[in-house]
Amino acid sequence: MDYTTIIGLVSAALTTGAYVPQAVKTWRTRRTGDLSLSMFSMVFLGTVGWLAYGLLKDDLPIILANTMTLGTSFVILFFKVKEVQEGRRNR
């Protein structure tokens, strides 16, 4: 493994890992009131694009980072959409 791949993997771990605490907190509390639906929707869609790009380029750091980010951002986005829908029903 060359140093470029190692830099990519470390960077991927750090940027992807940044979502883990928020996803865990969201999973535990089931609350997302202060989180932006549009921001997490954009992150999710952008991550899908980056994952597709990584697969097309066969780039391991991009594939791994975006697979993990897709999972954590999906958890957050799922609970955000659920909270928004519940808020609309309770009006």
Buried (B, 14 or more C-beta within 10 A) or exposed (E): EEEEEEEBBEEBBEEBEEBBEBBEEBEEEEEBEEBEEEEBBEBBEEBBEBBEEBEEEEBBBBBBBBBBBBBBBBBBBBBBBEBEEEEEEEE
